[in-house]
Amino acid sequence: MLDAFKPWLGQHQIIAQALMAGGVLFLSFASYFVTKHYLLKALSKIVKNTRTKFDDIFFEKAILRRLSYVVPITIIYYFAHLFPLADDIIRKGSIALIWWFILLTVGGALTVLSDIFPTLDMSSGRPIKGYIQISKLIIYIIGGIIIISSIFGKSPLVLLSGFGAMTAVMLLIFRDTILSFVASLQINSNDLMRVGDWIEVPKFGADGDVVDIALHTVKVQNWDKTFTVIPTHKLIEETFKNWRGMQVSGGRRIKRAVHIDLESVKFCDEQMIERFRKYQLISDYVQRKQEELELYNREENIDTDVLVNGRRMTNIGTFRAYIEAYLKNHKKIHQDMTFLIRQLPPGPNGLPLEIYVFTNDTVWSHYEAIQSDIFDHILAVVPEFDLRVFQNPTGGDFAKLGTT
């Protein structure tokens, strides 16, 4: 007779299980609704009323919203015993999901931290993105082990012991990551590079500002507005130039030579000396130099009727003195840094007269304008000293030969 009621009891058990499942789902959904629409909104008002802006950023990035999913999953976990047939599956799945959302929350918090850190005074342009990425990688690996161990019901230590045999494979897989991490440590500990630095990496065709330093790559925006992405560990292996030292010093070097035609170099005669006296920048120099030479020649009883005897002023020496005086009086030249006006060894292109000075403005466009203005003046004033700038023969020179 009881056999006749078994189908009815079975149907009611299924209905009871379905009702309990619906009740648990309703309770979990209600907890999620309350958490998201009431608790988080109340927390949002508290955050907005605080003085610091960092908690606002954390809240706006929906980091706490991810934790709101943990509440309904926790409720499902604690009511899993109501479903004996699926108890083990529900508990393991719930634990795995709880750990998953915790990992997402921690990862999001680290991402926000990497965004906030550059805005702090203590950052000084030092990137922490590489450290954040390696931290997230380690956290995700540990979290993944915990999730897998919870699903299979094994201790995390059992899974970790199995990784010993996979060490060689892991090293091969994460070779670039390990190299990049070590390179990031070297870059940061030695302060080799910061976001915003102007660097040159000839091998990769990079010449511009560093806009991002990540774990695996360094992103450089070149002056033509293109981007070059360089593996972080390659920067340590190869040579690169960082212009930060120039920018910090407040001076940028001008190192350029004017090549003088050797045939135009000569001793100064009286007419030239009188003309040079009228040049305001070197009038005192000409007077002083002439008195010095006359005194020397007189004391040494030198016959000055012959040009090669004794000491005499030359147009190239006077021109060099003029350039020095001109740059000494130039407001855009840094007077406290290396200041040289020197002759280099003569060669097939004439006599190089090199200007080696520093501007007091490091902005690229300003620097180029200052340098151009200086050499505009120098090239224009060369003929005033009866000198010529060396230039290889051109078509016009050969045409003149044809007419003579």
C-alpha angles and dihedrals in degrees: 000000000000088000088067091060096048095087090050093048091047092052092049091048090054090048090049091050090048091049091049091048090050090048093051092047090048091050092048092047091048091051090050091049092050093045095049101039102034113019095040092044091050089048089048091058091049091049093050091052094055120097097231119080097204094082088052090057092049090050095045091053089063092238094138091044089067090058089055088073089061092067098063091040090053090052090052089049094054093048094048091103089070087072106053095177093055099027096110095045093048093049095048093045092048093050090048091051092046091053090045094056091044089054091049090050094050091045091050091049091053091049091052089048090055089052094048099044097069089057092059122093090230092062095071089188092302109144121226096176092103092053091047091052094048089046091052090048092052092045092049092049092050091043091049090053091051092048093049092046091050092051094049094036094237130133114260088233090064091056092044091053089057091059091069090078091047096053095105092047091048092050090051093048095045096037095117091044092053092046091047092049092052089047090051090053090052093046093051100038092049094037090232095154141010135186106273095031119132108233137174122211105176096186092060096035092243119152116154147056125331106239101172138017111194132168096266104021144033114213118212125188107212123216090256086060094251121127128236119196114203126187107249095230091051090063090062093044094048133047121263134173122227116200094195092102090059092048093048094047092058094230134090122200126246110198112168135131134218110214112221122204105246092217090065095057112103147139118281118251125205094268092053092047091051090049092049090052088066093059102098097209093057104024091106091044093052092049093047094044093049092051090048093052094045091050092049094048092046094049091048093047092235121175101235094186087087113066097218093055120096127341124322139172117258129204092235092052092048091047090052089051090050093053090049092050091045093053093042087060095043112111093210096056118095104234095190095061132070109310118186135159104181145160119240123205111289117248144162090305096053130253113334113219103194126205110206110177140122129243118223091225117072098184105119098228092045091047093052091048092050092048092048093049091051094051092042087061096041094050091046094050097048094090090053087071093049089253131129130214110237115248131165115246114277135196090272091056092053090046090056090051089055093055096050 
